[in-house]
Amino acid sequence: MADTTTRIDETHELIASDKVEGTAVYSPADEKLGTISHFMVDKQTGHVAYAVMSFGGFLGMGNSYHPLPWRALHYDVNRQGYVVDLTPDQLKGAPSYTSETMPNWSDQLYGHQIDKYYEGPLGH
């Protein structure tokens, strides 16, 4: 008997994590800033706290990673990607890390530094 179950990985309000990873992130001026590498989920609430955007590099080498507050990303159907109200210059000064300089996500100060940085540019 054939399997007639259809895999649904996206609805109007929900999307599977593997469909988010690799999605482009744009500035309001339609500049591609990077792509979503992965996201950090609060274990207690289940809410996504940060989308970690891969920025620069070539074939995964030399990438820097920028944790963006999830609330700052807005999905644009026409672009089929996320838009964040930042310029490339604002991203250059933002909290970031490389695969060699992984942050200590257990340190609440790290998350506080990310949130504090984005309070200014994003007004949140």
C-alpha positions as CSV (number, residue, x, y, z in Angstrom):
1,M,0.0,0.0,0.0
2,A,1.4,3.4,-1.0
3,D,2.0,6.1,1.6
4,T,-0.5,8.8,0.9
5,T,0.7,11.1,3.7
6,T,1.6,14.5,2.4
7,R,4.5,16.2,4.1
8,I,3.4,19.7,5.0
9,D,6.4,21.8,6.0
10,E,4.8,25.2,5.7
11,T,1.4,26.7,6.5
12,H,0.2,30.3,6.7
13,E,1.7,30.7,10.2
14,L,4.2,27.9,10.6
15,I,7.3,26.9,8.7
16,A,9.7,23.9,9.2
17,S,13.2,24.9,10.5
18,D,14.9,23.3,7.5
19,K,13.0,25.7,5.2
20,V,14.2,28.7,7.2
21,E,17.8,27.7,7.2
22,G,19.4,29.0,4.0
23,T,16.8,31.7,3.5
24,A,18.2,35.0,2.3
25,V,18.1,38.1,4.6
26,Y,17.8,41.5,2.9
27,S,18.1,45.2,3.9
28,P,15.1,47.5,3.2
29,A,17.1,48.7,0.2
30,D,17.0,45.1,-1.2
31,E,20.7,44.4,-0.5
32,K,21.3,40.8,0.3
33,L,23.0,40.8,3.8
34,G,23.4,37.0,4.2
35,T,21.4,33.9,4.9
36,I,19.9,32.2,7.9
37,S,22.4,29.6,9.2
38,H,20.4,28.4,12.2
39,F,18.4,29.8,15.1
40,M,18.5,29.7,18.8
41,V,15.4,28.5,20.6
42,D,14.5,29.3,24.2
43,K,14.3,25.8,25.8
44,Q,11.7,26.9,28.4
45,T,9.3,28.9,26.1
46,G,10.0,27.2,22.8
47,H,10.2,30.7,21.1
48,V,13.0,31.5,18.7
49,A,15.2,34.1,20.3
50,Y,17.8,34.7,17.6
51,A,18.2,33.9,14.0
52,V,21.9,33.4,13.3
53,M,22.7,34.9,9.9
54,S,25.8,33.8,7.9
55,F,27.5,36.8,6.4
56,G,30.4,36.8,3.9
57,G,32.8,34.1,3.2
58,F,32.9,31.6,0.3
59,L,31.6,28.0,0.4
60,G,31.3,28.3,4.2
61,M,34.9,29.4,4.7
62,G,35.5,32.8,6.3
63,N,31.9,33.3,7.3
64,S,31.0,35.5,10.2
65,Y,27.8,34.8,12.1
66,H,25.5,37.5,13.3
67,P,22.8,36.7,15.8
68,L,19.7,38.8,15.0
69,P,16.7,39.1,17.3
70,W,14.0,37.0,15.7
71,R,11.5,39.7,16.3
72,A,13.5,42.0,14.0
73,L,13.0,39.8,10.9
74,H,10.0,40.2,8.7
75,Y,9.2,37.7,6.0
76,D,8.7,39.3,2.5
77,V,6.8,37.1,0.2
78,N,7.9,38.9,-2.9
79,R,11.6,38.5,-2.0
80,Q,11.0,35.0,-0.6
81,G,13.3,36.1,2.2
82,Y,13.5,38.0,5.4
83,V,14.0,41.7,5.7
84,V,15.8,43.3,8.6
85,D,15.9,47.1,9.1
86,L,19.7,47.3,9.0
87,T,22.4,48.5,6.5
88,P,25.6,46.5,5.8
89,D,27.5,49.1,7.8
90,Q,25.3,48.6,10.8
91,L,25.9,44.9,10.6
92,K,29.7,45.3,10.5
93,G,29.6,46.8,14.0
94,A,27.1,44.3,15.3
95,P,27.9,41.4,17.6
96,S,29.3,38.5,15.6
97,Y,31.5,35.5,15.8
98,T,33.2,32.9,13.6
99,S,33.4,29.2,13.8
100,E,36.7,29.7,15.6
101,T,35.3,32.2,18.1
102,M,32.0,30.6,19.2
103,P,30.2,32.6,21.8
104,N,29.2,31.3,25.2
105,W,25.4,31.2,24.8
106,S,25.1,30.1,28.5
107,D,26.4,33.6,29.5
108,Q,23.3,35.8,29.8
109,L,25.5,38.8,29.2
110,Y,26.1,37.7,25.7
111,G,22.4,37.7,24.9
112,H,22.1,41.1,26.7
113,Q,24.8,42.5,24.5
114,I,23.0,41.4,21.3
115,D,19.7,42.8,22.5
116,K,21.3,46.1,23.6
117,Y,23.1,46.6,20.3
118,Y,19.9,46.1,18.3
119,E,17.8,48.5,20.5
120,G,19.5,51.4,18.8
121,P,19.3,50.5,15.1
122,L,16.0,48.7,15.3
123,G,14.3,50.8,18.0
124,H,13.2,47.7,19.9
